Amino acid sequence: MTEKCNVLILGAGAAGMMCAIRAGQRGRSVIILDHAKAPGEKIRISGGGRCNFTNVHAAPKNYLSNNPHFAKSALARYTPRDFIVLVEKHRIAFHEKTLGQLFCDDSAKDIIRMLLAEMQAVGAKLKLQTDITLVEAIPTGGFRVSTSADVIEADSLVLATGGKSIPKMGATGFAYRIAEQFGLGIIETRPGLVPLTLEPTQLEKLSALSGIAVPAEISHGKTSFNEALLFTHRGLSGPSILQISSYWREGDEVRLKMEPDLDILGHLKAAKKTNGRQSPQTALGEILPKRLAQHVVERAGVTGNLGDMSDKTLSTLTAAVQEWSIKPSGSEGYRTAEVTLGGVDTTDLDSKSMQAKTIPGLYFIGECVDVTGWLGGYNFQWAWASGHAAGESV
């Protein structure tokens, strides 16, 4: 049996559901397919279960892409404010956490319920636990998708199946295979917003620091992020590390400036003046976690009491806190990566509609496209904006 519709969307995540809503509002008949048991699984687990659904500061500068201009059109036409209006319409309570990040007060499931209600209102049909066996173009126009249940023919086909990150949630990289099938380019994919790992010798030296979090400015080249740093039993994590991981490449160093807003040298000089008999470890322990203070002193290779130390030695100690270069050996990979960098080459897509330039009716939206946001709601905003852009066009 063959079912027909105007728009067939593969992937019932953030981008796919937004596209279904906008297409349905324009009077299109919409079917949305997903192999999962429930829609919006990445929405459900995001933000610790509270869904960091957008960022009020979202702008093109917060996104990585081979073409930094590509995201401008979609982001300008569907803004964080537009999504907030939708959230408020459904009376979902939310709050701003830090740095413009908006979270649900209660549960990420509120956002999923909102999207499902909007889809239902426009008659979009959702089919779950459906595996796709074949995608092909119909010679006379449109597309035919064979599934584990039936065959669906549509005028427009939208790929919203995400990237490779968090495979346990069902991520497969399916959209890349379809893009290649239709002759579109793929920018090399790699894990983004991911903890970085250290080689065993380094790990052993830092083992005592596992579990310690500290404010830090993490830099790579000219890019830096000032957020929390977390030492783990595998290496480095925390928001600042996740952010810099999207810019870091194997073989590169990252620079750690712990407690960037504190005058460490001034603190040490003052401590020397008031009590020269105390150890540098004790003095640093007043402003750093004690285990970290001990590690810093050992790594700086200084001994003795503060009163015996020259300003040069105190500067060496300060540098051990705020001028630390470290070379990660790798990352934790797609298993824990929040997003996939790279993806469908934006050169082959129209930035206004998200349609493939050479294949009328074929669209790619969301994470599978070579547009990746910073940590903090930016990737959801790209999902809403790109989904809405395609929904306006299909």
C-alpha positions in Angstrom: 0.0 0.0 0.0 1.3 3.5 -0.9 0.4 6.5 1.1 0.8 10.0 -0.3 1.5 13.4 1.2 2.9 16.8 0.4 5.7 16.7 2.9 7.5 13.6 4.3 9.9 14.4 7.2 12.4 11.8 8.4 13.3 12.4 12.1 10.9 13.5 14.9 13.5 15.6 16.8 13.5 19.3 17.4 14.1 20.4 13.7 11.7 17.8 12.2 8.8 18.6 14.5 9.3 22.4 14.0 9.3 21.8 10.2 6.1 19.7 10.4 4.3 22.4 12.4 5.2 25.2 10.0 4.4 23.1 6.9 1.1 22.1 8.4 0.3 25.7 9.2 0.7 26.4 5.5 -1.9 23.7 4.6 0.5 21.0 3.6 -0.3 17.4 4.4 2.6 16.1 6.5 3.9 12.7 7.7 6.9 12.5 10.0 8.7 9.2 10.6 11.1 8.1 13.3 12.7 4.8 14.2 12.5 5.6 18.0 9.7 4.6 20.4 9.0 8.3 21.3 9.6 11.6 19.6 12.1 14.2 20.7 14.4 11.9 22.6 17.3 14.3 22.6 15.0 17.1 23.8 13.9 14.8 26.7 17.5 14.3 28.0 18.8 17.8 27.3 19.7 20.3 30.0 19.6 17.6 32.7 16.0 16.8 31.8 14.9 20.5 31.8 15.8 21.3 28.2 17.9 24.4 27.5 15.5 25.2 24.7 17.2 28.4 23.4 19.6 31.2 24.1 18.5 34.8 24.1 21.9 35.8 22.6 21.8 33.4 19.6 23.5 35.0 16.6 25.5 33.7 13.7 28.8 34.4 15.6 27.8 31.5 18.0 27.9 28.9 15.2 30.7 26.9 13.5 30.4 26.2 9.8 32.6 26.1 6.7 30.4 28.9 5.6 29.9 31.2 8.6 27.3 33.2 6.7 25.0 30.3 5.9 23.0 30.4 9.2 22.3 34.1 9.0 19.0 33.9 7.0 17.3 31.2 9.0 18.4 32.6 12.4 17.2 36.1 11.4 13.8 34.9 10.3 13.0 32.7 13.4 14.5 34.2 16.5 14.7 33.1 20.2 11.9 35.5 20.8 9.7 33.6 18.3 10.2 30.4 20.1 9.7 32.0 23.5 6.3 33.3 22.3 5.4 29.6 21.5 6.5 28.5 24.9 4.5 31.2 26.6 1.4 30.4 24.5 1.5 26.9 26.0 2.1 28.4 29.5 5.4 26.5 30.1 7.2 28.1 33.0 10.9 28.8 32.3 13.9 30.7 33.6 17.2 32.1 32.5 20.1 30.3 34.1 23.3 31.9 33.0 24.7 33.5 29.8 21.3 33.7 28.2 20.4 30.1 28.6 16.6 29.4 29.0 15.5 26.2 30.7 12.0 24.8 31.6 11.2 25.2 35.3 9.7 21.7 35.3 10.6 19.2 32.6 11.9 18.9 29.0 8.8 16.8 28.4 6.8 20.1 28.4 8.6 21.2 25.2 7.9 17.8 23.6 4.2 18.0 24.5 4.0 21.5 23.1 5.5 20.4 19.8 3.2 17.4 19.6 0.2 19.6 20.4 1.2 22.0 17.6 1.6 19.2 15.2 -1.7 17.7 16.1 -3.4 21.1 15.6 -2.3 21.1 11.9 -3.0 17.5 11.3 0.6 16.3 10.9 0.8 12.5 11.2 3.5 11.0 13.3 4.7 7.4 12.7 7.2 6.0 15.3 9.2 2.7 15.4 9.4 2.9 11.6 12.6 1.8 9.9 13.4 3.2 6.4 14.6 0.7 3.9 14.9 2.7 0.7 14.8 6.4 -0.3 14.5 7.2 -4.0 13.5 10.0 -6.4 10.4 9.5 -8.5 11.3 10.2 -12.2 8.2 12.3 -12.7 8.9 14.4 -9.5 8.8 13.9 -5.7 10.2 11.1 -3.6 9.4 7.5 -2.6 10.4 6.1 0.8 10.0 2.5 1.6 9.6 1.6 5.3 9.2 -1.4 7.5 5.5 -0.7 7.4 4.6 0.7 4.0 5.6 3.0 1.1 5.1 6.7 1.2 5.3 9.1 -1.7 5.8 12.9 -1.1 6.4 16.0 -3.1 9.0 17.2 -0.6 11.4 15.1 1.5 13.0 16.6 4.6 16.0 15.0 6.3 16.0 15.9 10.0 17.6 12.7 11.4 20.4 14.5 13.3 24.1 13.6 13.4 26.2 10.8 15.0 26.3 12.1 18.6 24.9 9.9 21.4 24.4 6.7 19.4 22.5 5.1 22.4 19.7 7.6 21.6 19.5 6.1 18.1 21.9 8.5 16.2 23.2 6.9 13.0 24.4 9.5 10.5 21.5 8.4 8.1 21.2 11.9 6.7 24.8 11.9 5.4 24.2 8.7 3.5 21.1 10.2 1.8 23.0 13.4 1.0 25.7 11.4 -0.7 23.1 9.2 -2.5 21.8 12.4 -4.1 25.3 13.8 -4.9 25.6 16.4 -2.1 28.9 17.0 -0.4 29.7 16.2 3.2 32.1 18.2 5.4 34.2 15.9 7.6 32.2 15.0 10.7 33.6 14.8 14.2 32.3 15.0 17.8 31.6 18.4 19.2 30.8 19.7 22.7 32.6 16.7 24.1 34.9 16.0 27.1 38.6 15.8 26.2 40.8 12.9 27.3 44.4 12.7 28.4 47.0 10.0 27.8 47.8 7.7 30.8 50.9 9.4 32.0 49.1 12.8 32.2 46.1 11.2 33.8 48.2 9.6 36.5 49.7 13.0 37.4 46.2 14.6 37.6 44.4 11.6 39.3 44.1 13.5 42.6 42.2 16.2 40.9 39.3 14.0 39.6 36.0 15.5 40.6 37.3 19.1 41.2 35.5 21.9 39.4 37.0 25.4 39.1 36.2 28.6 37.1 38.5 28.7 34.1 39.2 30.5 30.9 40.1 27.8 28.3 41.7 29.0 25.1 42.6 27.6 21.7 44.2 30.0 19.3 42.2 33.2 19.5 39.1 31.5 20.8 38.4 31.3 24.6 35.5 30.4 26.9 35.2 31.5 30.5 33.1 28.9 32.3 33.6 26.0 34.7 36.4 23.4 34.2 36.0 19.9 35.6 38.8 17.4 36.1 37.6 13.8 35.5 39.0 10.3 35.7 39.4 10.4 31.9 40.6 13.9 31.4 38.9 17.3 31.2 35.3 18.3 31.1 32.9 21.1 32.2 31.2 23.8 30.1 34.5 25.6 29.2 36.1 22.3 27.9 33.0 21.3 26.0 32.9 24.7 24.3 36.6 24.6 23.3 36.4 21.0 22.1 34.5 22.2 19.0 37.6 24.2 18.0 40.3 21.8 19.2 42.0 19.4 16.9 44.2 16.3 17.6 47.7 17.3 18.4 46.8 20.8 19.6 47.3 22.2 23.0 44.7 24.1 25.0 45.5 26.8 27.6 44.0 26.8 31.0 43.7 30.0 33.1 42.1 28.8 36.3 40.3 31.4 38.5 40.8 34.0 35.7 39.1 36.8 37.6 41.4 36.5 40.6 44.7 38.3 41.2 46.7 35.2 42.2 50.0 36.9 42.4 48.6 39.7 44.5 47.0 37.2 46.9 50.3 35.4 47.3 52.2 38.6 47.9 49.7 39.7 50.5 49.8 36.3 52.2 53.6 36.5 52.3 53.4 39.9 54.0 50.8 38.9 56.6 52.2 35.4 57.4 55.5 34.5 55.7 55.7 31.3 57.7 52.7 29.7 55.9 53.2 27.4 53.0 52.2 28.4 49.4 49.9 25.5 49.4 48.0 26.9 52.5 47.8 30.4 50.9 46.6 29.0 47.5 44.1 26.7 49.4 42.3 29.9 50.5 41.2 30.6 46.9 41.6 27.2 45.2 40.3 23.7 46.1 42.9 22.3 48.5 43.8 19.3 46.3 44.3 21.6 43.4 46.4 24.0 45.4 48.7 21.1 46.4 48.9 19.9 42.8 49.8 23.4 41.6 52.7 23.8 44.1 54.0 20.3 43.2 53.8 21.1 39.5 55.5 24.4 39.9 58.4 22.6 41.8 58.6 25.2 44.6 59.5 24.4 48.2 59.7 26.3 51.4 57.5 28.9 53.1 56.2 32.1 51.4 58.6 34.3 53.4 61.5 32.5 51.7 60.2 33.0 48.2 61.2 35.7 45.7 58.6 37.6 43.6 59.9 35.5 40.7 59.0 32.3 42.5 55.6 33.7 43.3 55.1 34.5 39.6 56.1 30.9 38.8 53.3 29.7 41.1 50.9 32.1 39.6 51.7 30.8 36.1 51.1 27.3 37.3 47.5 28.4 38.0 46.8 30.7 35.2 49.2 29.9 32.3 48.9 26.1 32.0 49.2 24.5 28.6 48.0 20.9 28.2 47.8 18.6 25.2 44.7 16.4 25.2 45.2 13.0 23.6 41.6 12.8 22.2 38.0 13.2 23.1 35.4 10.9 24.5 33.9 10.6 21.0 30.3 10.5 19.8 29.3 8.4 22.8 29.1 11.6 25.0 29.4 14.3 22.4 26.4 16.6 22.5 26.5 17.5 18.8 28.2 16.5 15.5 30.5 19.0 13.8 30.5 19.1 10.0 27.8 17.4 8.0 25.9 18.2 4.8 27.9 20.9 2.9 26.1 24.2 3.0 27.5 25.0 -0.4 24.9 22.5 -1.8 21.9 24.0 0.2 19.9 27.2 -0.3 20.3 29.2 3.0 16.8 30.6 2.9 14.9 27.4 2.3 17.4 24.6 3.3 16.6 22.9 0.0 19.3 21.1 -2.0 20.2 23.4 -4.9 20.4 20.6 -7.5 17.5 18.4 -6.2 14.1 20.2 -6.0 12.0 19.1 -3.0 14.9 17.6 -1.0 15.7 19.5 2.3 18.2 19.0 5.1 17.7 20.7 8.5 19.1 20.7 12.1 22.2 18.9 13.3 22.9 17.0 10.0 23.8 20.3 8.3 27.3 21.8 8.7 26.1 24.3 11.3 27.0 23.7 14.9 26.2 26.0 17.8 28.0 26.7 21.1 26.9 25.0 24.3 23.9 26.6 25.9 20.7 26.4 23.8 22.3 27.5 20.5 21.8 24.1 18.8 18.2 24.0 19.7 17.8 27.5 18.2 19.4 26.3 15.0 17.0 23.3 15.0 13.9 25.6 15.4 15.2 28.2 12.8 16.3 25.7 10.1 13.1 23.6 10.7 11.0 26.7 10.4 12.9 27.8 7.2 12.2 24.5 5.5 8.6 24.5 6.7 8.1 27.9 5.0 9.3 26.4 1.7 8.2 22.8 1.4 
